[in-house]
Amino acid sequence: MYIGEVARKTGLSIKAIRFYEEKGLIMPPRKGQYRVYNGSHIEVLNLIKEAKLLGTSLSQLKNVIVYKNDLPDWSKMRSFLLELNQQLAIQREALNAKVKRVEQCLAEIDSCPLTLP
């Protein structure tokens, strides 16, 4: 498929797709008169898009998205996502603790006699 169709399927701009290709995050597509992308390109582009939404930098992804025999190494990407999941769980716990402290402060304020008219 051509780059326009890849852009539609992934929701990424053509400029972004070319940028990821230039940075080595996706394998260069088969070239003839036009670049021809395949399903693996779409899968990796979707992973990049999702990882960026979760706060992952392109430099982190550069170490994660590797290829073996011109195919994405999904086991390495899976390991990365498991690690990211653990990091987000830790962040969630920290945020939950902060929310609880704010709620305690609010409860204390609500139990104080009002000094305003």
Secondary structure, DSSP 8 states (H G I E B T S, - for coil): --HHHHHHHHT--HHHHHHHHHTTSS---EESSSEE--HHHHHHHHHHHHHHHTT--HHHHHHH--EETTEE-HHHHHHHHHHHHHHHHHHHHHHHHHHHHHHHHHHHHHHS-----
